[in-house]
Amino acid sequence: MAEKNWECRIGIHKWVLQHEPESGTAYYSCGRCGKERSPDGPRVPPIAGM
């Protein structure tokens, strides 16, 4: 397994909105490390690519 990016290790993820192909439900996934989180979490993640 590849080493996690230093930004992901300190909690700065690059959140990207994804959709399940079969059900259509949305979720966020980190573009660097692959960590997933629900779209209805405690706060809205920053916009990817900024």
PyMOL Python script that loads the backbone (N, CA, C, O; Angstrom):
from pymol import cmd

cmd.read_pdbstr("""\
ATOM      1  N   MET A   1       0.836  -1.192   0.000  1.00  0.00           N
ATOM      2  CA  MET A   1       0.000   0.000   0.000  1.00  0.00           C
ATOM      3  C   MET A   1       0.874   1.246   0.000  1.00  0.00           C
ATOM      4  O   MET A   1       1.857   1.320   0.738  1.00  0.00           O
ATOM      5  N   ALA A   2       0.527   2.201  -0.807  1.00  0.00           N
ATOM      6  CA  ALA A   2       1.291   3.435  -0.906  1.00  0.00           C
ATOM      7  C   ALA A   2       1.113   4.288   0.349  1.00  0.00           C
ATOM      8  O   ALA A   2       0.087   4.225   1.026  1.00  0.00           O
ATOM      9  N   GLU A   3       2.122   5.073   0.634  1.00  0.00           N
ATOM     10  CA  GLU A   3       2.073   5.946   1.800  1.00  0.00           C
ATOM     11  C   GLU A   3       1.077   7.071   1.562  1.00  0.00           C
ATOM     12  O   GLU A   3       0.990   7.601   0.455  1.00  0.00           O
ATOM     13  N   LYS A   4       0.320   7.442   2.604  1.00  0.00           N
ATOM     14  CA  LYS A   4      -0.657   8.524   2.478  1.00  0.00           C
ATOM     15  C   LYS A   4       0.033   9.857   2.256  1.00  0.00           C
ATOM     16  O   LYS A   4       1.121  10.100   2.777  1.00  0.00           O
ATOM     17  N   ASN A   5      -0.595  10.699   1.496  1.00  0.00           N
ATOM     18  CA  ASN A   5      -0.118  12.052   1.273  1.00  0.00           C
ATOM     19  C   ASN A   5      -0.054  12.777   2.616  1.00  0.00           C
ATOM     20  O   ASN A   5      -0.894  12.528   3.481  1.00  0.00           O
ATOM     21  N   TRP A   6       0.914  13.662   2.809  1.00  0.00           N
ATOM     22  CA  TRP A   6       1.055  14.353   4.096  1.00  0.00           C
ATOM     23  C   TRP A   6      -0.160  15.208   4.420  1.00  0.00           C
ATOM     24  O   TRP A   6      -0.510  15.363   5.590  1.00  0.00           O
ATOM     25  N   GLU A   7      -0.811  15.766   3.400  1.00  0.00           N
ATOM     26  CA  GLU A   7      -2.004  16.585   3.655  1.00  0.00           C
ATOM     27  C   GLU A   7      -3.142  15.727   4.203  1.00  0.00           C
ATOM     28  O   GLU A   7      -3.851  16.147   5.117  1.00  0.00           O
ATOM     29  N   CYS A   8      -3.317  14.537   3.654  1.00  0.00           N
ATOM     30  CA  CYS A   8      -4.358  13.627   4.141  1.00  0.00           C
ATOM     31  C   CYS A   8      -4.048  13.178   5.562  1.00  0.00           C
ATOM     32  O   CYS A   8      -4.958  13.012   6.374  1.00  0.00           O
ATOM     33  N   ARG A   9      -2.781  12.983   5.864  1.00  0.00           N
ATOM     34  CA  ARG A   9      -2.407  12.560   7.214  1.00  0.00           C
ATOM     35  C   ARG A   9      -2.789  13.591   8.261  1.00  0.00           C
ATOM     36  O   ARG A   9      -3.111  13.230   9.393  1.00  0.00           O
ATOM     37  N   ILE A  10      -2.759  14.870   7.902  1.00  0.00           N
ATOM     38  CA  ILE A  10      -3.127  15.897   8.887  1.00  0.00           C
ATOM     39  C   ILE A  10      -4.580  16.349   8.727  1.00  0.00           C
ATOM     40  O   ILE A  10      -5.003  17.313   9.365  1.00  0.00           O
ATOM     41  N   GLY A  11      -5.341  15.658   7.882  1.00  0.00           N
ATOM     42  CA  GLY A  11      -6.776  15.919   7.777  1.00  0.00           C
ATOM     43  C   GLY A  11      -7.205  16.877   6.689  1.00  0.00           C
ATOM     44  O   GLY A  11      -8.359  17.305   6.663  1.00  0.00           O
ATOM     45  N   ILE A  12      -6.294  17.223   5.783  1.00  0.00           N
ATOM     46  CA  ILE A  12      -6.648  18.107   4.669  1.00  0.00           C
ATOM     47  C   ILE A  12      -6.838  17.232   3.434  1.00  0.00           C
ATOM     48  O   ILE A  12      -5.882  16.922   2.723  1.00  0.00           O
ATOM     49  N   HIS A  13      -8.084  16.842   3.193  1.00  0.00           N
ATOM     50  CA  HIS A  13      -8.387  15.951   2.076  1.00  0.00           C
ATOM     51  C   HIS A  13      -8.855  16.747   0.859  1.00  0.00           C
ATOM     52  O   HIS A  13      -9.278  17.896   0.984  1.00  0.00           O
ATOM     53  N   LYS A  14      -8.775  16.132  -0.304  1.00  0.00           N
ATOM     54  CA  LYS A  14      -9.244  16.733  -1.556  1.00  0.00           C
ATOM     55  C   LYS A  14     -10.568  16.050  -1.892  1.00  0.00           C
ATOM     56  O   LYS A  14     -10.597  15.077  -2.646  1.00  0.00           O
ATOM     57  N   TRP A  15     -11.676  16.568  -1.325  1.00  0.00           N
ATOM     58  CA  TRP A  15     -12.982  15.924  -1.452  1.00  0.00           C
ATOM     59  C   TRP A  15     -13.547  16.088  -2.854  1.00  0.00           C
ATOM     60  O   TRP A  15     -13.554  17.184  -3.415  1.00  0.00           O
ATOM     61  N   VAL A  16     -14.023  14.976  -3.409  1.00  0.00           N
ATOM     62  CA  VAL A  16     -14.628  14.937  -4.744  1.00  0.00           C
ATOM     63  C   VAL A  16     -15.988  14.264  -4.597  1.00  0.00           C
ATOM     64  O   VAL A  16     -16.086  13.187  -4.009  1.00  0.00           O
ATOM     65  N   LEU A  17     -17.032  14.887  -5.125  1.00  0.00           N
ATOM     66  CA  LEU A  17     -18.369  14.310  -5.050  1.00  0.00           C
ATOM     67  C   LEU A  17     -18.479  13.132  -6.007  1.00  0.00           C
ATOM     68  O   LEU A  17     -18.169  13.256  -7.192  1.00  0.00           O
ATOM     69  N   GLN A  18     -18.919  11.990  -5.491  1.00  0.00           N
ATOM     70  CA  GLN A  18     -19.083  10.768  -6.276  1.00  0.00           C
ATOM     71  C   GLN A  18     -20.534  10.315  -6.180  1.00  0.00           C
ATOM     72  O   GLN A  18     -21.256  10.740  -5.279  1.00  0.00           O
ATOM     73  N   HIS A  19     -20.967   9.459  -7.096  1.00  0.00           N
ATOM     74  CA  HIS A  19     -22.312   8.896  -7.074  1.00  0.00           C
ATOM     75  C   HIS A  19     -22.233   7.387  -7.275  1.00  0.00           C
ATOM     76  O   HIS A  19     -21.471   6.903  -8.112  1.00  0.00           O
ATOM     77  N   GLU A  20     -23.027   6.647  -6.500  1.00  0.00           N
ATOM     78  CA  GLU A  20     -23.116   5.203  -6.689  1.00  0.00           C
ATOM     79  C   GLU A  20     -23.808   4.963  -8.029  1.00  0.00           C
ATOM     80  O   GLU A  20     -24.868   5.541  -8.271  1.00  0.00           O
ATOM     81  N   PRO A  21     -23.247   4.131  -8.905  1.00  0.00           N
ATOM     82  CA  PRO A  21     -23.848   3.917 -10.228  1.00  0.00           C
ATOM     83  C   PRO A  21     -25.226   3.244 -10.181  1.00  0.00           C
ATOM     84  O   PRO A  21     -26.099   3.572 -10.984  1.00  0.00           O
ATOM     85  N   GLU A  22     -25.425   2.318  -9.256  1.00  0.00           N
ATOM     86  CA  GLU A  22     -26.690   1.594  -9.217  1.00  0.00           C
ATOM     87  C   GLU A  22     -27.788   2.354  -8.481  1.00  0.00           C
ATOM     88  O   GLU A  22     -28.918   2.437  -8.963  1.00  0.00           O
ATOM     89  N   SER A  23     -27.458   2.914  -7.305  1.00  0.00           N
ATOM     90  CA  SER A  23     -28.490   3.557  -6.491  1.00  0.00           C
ATOM     91  C   SER A  23     -28.576   5.069  -6.723  1.00  0.00           C
ATOM     92  O   SER A  23     -29.618   5.675  -6.472  1.00  0.00           O
ATOM     93  N   GLY A  24     -27.494   5.675  -7.198  1.00  0.00           N
ATOM     94  CA  GLY A  24     -27.491   7.114  -7.432  1.00  0.00           C
ATOM     95  C   GLY A  24     -27.222   7.949  -6.192  1.00  0.00           C
ATOM     96  O   GLY A  24     -27.258   9.177  -6.260  1.00  0.00           O
ATOM     97  N   THR A  25     -26.948   7.299  -5.044  1.00  0.00           N
ATOM     98  CA  THR A  25     -26.673   8.062  -3.830  1.00  0.00           C
ATOM     99  C   THR A  25     -25.322   8.752  -3.939  1.00  0.00           C
ATOM    100  O   THR A  25     -24.392   8.223  -4.548  1.00  0.00           O
ATOM    101  N   ALA A  26     -25.223   9.928  -3.350  1.00  0.00           N
ATOM    102  CA  ALA A  26     -24.006  10.723  -3.419  1.00  0.00           C
ATOM    103  C   ALA A  26     -23.168  10.543  -2.158  1.00  0.00           C
ATOM    104  O   ALA A  26     -23.700  10.308  -1.073  1.00  0.00           O
ATOM    105  N   TYR A  27     -21.860  10.656  -2.315  1.00  0.00           N
ATOM    106  CA  TYR A  27     -20.926  10.623  -1.199  1.00  0.00           C
ATOM    107  C   TYR A  27     -19.656  11.341  -1.642  1.00  0.00           C
ATOM    108  O   TYR A  27     -19.448  11.563  -2.835  1.00  0.00           O
ATOM    109  N   TYR A  28     -18.814  11.700  -0.690  1.00  0.00           N
ATOM    110  CA  TYR A  28     -17.543  12.340  -1.003  1.00  0.00           C
ATOM    111  C   TYR A  28     -16.424  11.335  -0.824  1.00  0.00           C
ATOM    112  O   TYR A  28     -16.462  10.496   0.076  1.00  0.00           O
ATOM    113  N   SER A  29     -15.434  11.428  -1.685  1.00  0.00           N
ATOM    114  CA  SER A  29     -14.259  10.586  -1.607  1.00  0.00           C
ATOM    115  C   SER A  29     -13.040  11.466  -1.839  1.00  0.00           C
ATOM    116  O   SER A  29     -13.068  12.370  -2.673  1.00  0.00           O
ATOM    117  N   CYS A  30     -11.962  11.197  -1.092  1.00  0.00           N
ATOM    118  CA  CYS A  30     -10.740  11.979  -1.258  1.00  0.00           C
ATOM    119  C   CYS A  30     -10.043  11.552  -2.539  1.00  0.00           C
ATOM    120  O   CYS A  30      -9.850  10.360  -2.781  1.00  0.00           O
ATOM    121  N   GLY A  31      -9.666  12.522  -3.357  1.00  0.00           N
ATOM    122  CA  GLY A  31      -8.996  12.248  -4.621  1.00  0.00           C
ATOM    123  C   GLY A  31      -7.568  11.777  -4.456  1.00  0.00           C
ATOM    124  O   GLY A  31      -6.985  11.247  -5.402  1.00  0.00           O
ATOM    125  N   ARG A  32      -6.981  11.957  -3.261  1.00  0.00           N
ATOM    126  CA  ARG A  32      -5.599  11.522  -3.032  1.00  0.00           C
ATOM    127  C   ARG A  32      -5.522  10.171  -2.324  1.00  0.00           C
ATOM    128  O   ARG A  32      -4.783   9.290  -2.765  1.00  0.00           O
ATOM    129  N   CYS A  33      -6.278   9.990  -1.226  1.00  0.00           N
ATOM    130  CA  CYS A  33      -6.120   8.765  -0.430  1.00  0.00           C
ATOM    131  C   CYS A  33      -7.301   7.813  -0.524  1.00  0.00           C
ATOM    132  O   CYS A  33      -7.189   6.661  -0.107  1.00  0.00           O
ATOM    133  N   GLY A  34      -8.427   8.262  -1.058  1.00  0.00           N
ATOM    134  CA  GLY A  34      -9.570   7.379  -1.220  1.00  0.00           C
ATOM    135  C   GLY A  34     -10.522   7.323  -0.034  1.00  0.00           C
ATOM    136  O   GLY A  34     -11.511   6.592  -0.082  1.00  0.00           O
ATOM    137  N   LYS A  35     -10.251   8.077   1.033  1.00  0.00           N
ATOM    138  CA  LYS A  35     -11.140   8.077   2.190  1.00  0.00           C
ATOM    139  C   LYS A  35     -12.523   8.553   1.754  1.00  0.00           C
ATOM    140  O   LYS A  35     -12.646   9.467   0.938  1.00  0.00           O
ATOM    141  N   GLU A  36     -13.569   7.922   2.307  1.00  0.00           N
ATOM    142  CA  GLU A  36     -14.938   8.284   1.940  1.00  0.00           C
ATOM    143  C   GLU A  36     -15.650   8.924   3.118  1.00  0.00           C
ATOM    144  O   GLU A  36     -15.347   8.636   4.276  1.00  0.00           O
ATOM    145  N   ARG A  37     -16.607   9.802   2.806  1.00  0.00           N
ATOM    146  CA  ARG A  37     -17.444  10.395   3.835  1.00  0.00           C
ATOM    147  C   ARG A  37     -18.808  10.700   3.250  1.00  0.00           C
ATOM    148  O   ARG A  37     -18.958  10.917   2.047  1.00  0.00           O
ATOM    149  N   SER A  38     -19.789  10.709   4.121  1.00  0.00           N
ATOM    150  CA  SER A  38     -21.174  10.948   3.737  1.00  0.00           C
ATOM    151  C   SER A  38     -21.385  12.424   3.388  1.00  0.00           C
ATOM    152  O   SER A  38     -20.731  13.288   3.973  1.00  0.00           O
ATOM    153  N   PRO A  39     -22.285  12.731   2.447  1.00  0.00           N
ATOM    154  CA  PRO A  39     -22.534  14.139   2.115  1.00  0.00           C
ATOM    155  C   PRO A  39     -23.287  14.879   3.219  1.00  0.00           C
ATOM    156  O   PRO A  39     -23.319  16.110   3.218  1.00  0.00           O
ATOM    157  N   ASP A  40     -23.890  14.155   4.158  1.00  0.00           N
ATOM    158  CA  ASP A  40     -24.626  14.815   5.237  1.00  0.00           C
ATOM    159  C   ASP A  40     -23.820  14.824   6.532  1.00  0.00           C
ATOM    160  O   ASP A  40     -24.384  14.713   7.621  1.00  0.00           O
ATOM    161  N   GLY A  41     -22.502  14.957   6.413  1.00  0.00           N
ATOM    162  CA  GLY A  41     -21.607  15.003   7.576  1.00  0.00           C
ATOM    163  C   GLY A  41     -21.778  16.295   8.362  1.00  0.00           C
ATOM    164  O   GLY A  41     -22.672  17.086   8.059  1.00  0.00           O
ATOM    165  N   PRO A  42     -20.940  16.521   9.362  1.00  0.00           N
ATOM    166  CA  PRO A  42     -21.068  17.683  10.230  1.00  0.00           C
ATOM    167  C   PRO A  42     -20.810  19.015   9.554  1.00  0.00           C
ATOM    168  O   PRO A  42     -21.290  20.050  10.016  1.00  0.00           O
ATOM    169  N   ARG A  43     -20.056  18.999   8.464  1.00  0.00           N
ATOM    170  CA  ARG A  43     -19.803  20.251   7.738  1.00  0.00           C
ATOM    171  C   ARG A  43     -19.617  19.931   6.258  1.00  0.00           C
ATOM    172  O   ARG A  43     -19.363  18.787   5.882  1.00  0.00           O
ATOM    173  N   VAL A  44     -19.745  20.938   5.448  1.00  0.00           N
ATOM    174  CA  VAL A  44     -19.571  20.765   4.000  1.00  0.00           C
ATOM    175  C   VAL A  44     -18.076  20.817   3.703  1.00  0.00           C
ATOM    176  O   VAL A  44     -17.395  21.750   4.127  1.00  0.00           O
ATOM    177  N   PRO A  45     -17.552  19.816   2.972  1.00  0.00           N
ATOM    178  CA  PRO A  45     -16.113  19.821   2.670  1.00  0.00           C
ATOM    179  C   PRO A  45     -15.763  20.928   1.678  1.00  0.00           C
ATOM    180  O   PRO A  45     -16.627  21.396   0.937  1.00  0.00           O
ATOM    181  N   PRO A  46     -14.511  21.341   1.662  1.00  0.00           N
ATOM    182  CA  PRO A  46     -14.090  22.375   0.717  1.00  0.00           C
ATOM    183  C   PRO A  46     -14.230  21.882  -0.715  1.00  0.00           C
ATOM    184  O   PRO A  46     -14.221  20.677  -0.969  1.00  0.00           O
ATOM    185  N   ILE A  47     -14.360  22.812  -1.642  1.00  0.00           N
ATOM    186  CA  ILE A  47     -14.502  22.480  -3.057  1.00  0.00           C
ATOM    187  C   ILE A  47     -13.188  21.919  -3.580  1.00  0.00           C
ATOM    188  O   ILE A  47     -12.121  22.483  -3.340  1.00  0.00           O
ATOM    189  N   ALA A  48     -13.276  20.809  -4.294  1.00  0.00           N
ATOM    190  CA  ALA A  48     -12.071  20.168  -4.841  1.00  0.00           C
ATOM    191  C   ALA A  48     -11.425  21.060  -5.898  1.00  0.00           C
ATOM    192  O   ALA A  48     -12.114  21.749  -6.650  1.00  0.00           O
ATOM    193  N   GLY A  49     -10.127  21.039  -5.942  1.00  0.00           N
ATOM    194  CA  GLY A  49      -9.390  21.772  -6.962  1.00  0.00           C
ATOM    195  C   GLY A  49      -9.014  23.181  -6.567  1.00  0.00           C
ATOM    196  O   GLY A  49      -8.441  23.910  -7.377  1.00  0.00           O
ATOM    197  N   MET A  50      -9.309  23.576  -5.385  1.00  0.00           N
ATOM    198  CA  MET A  50      -8.938  24.936  -4.963  1.00  0.00           C
ATOM    199  C   MET A  50      -7.589  24.925  -4.312  1.00  0.00           C
ATOM    200  O   MET A  50      -7.099  25.971  -3.889  1.00  0.00           O
TER     201      MET A  50
END
""", "prot")
cmd.dss("prot")
cmd.show_as("cartoon", "prot")
cmd.util.cbc("prot")
cmd.orient("prot")
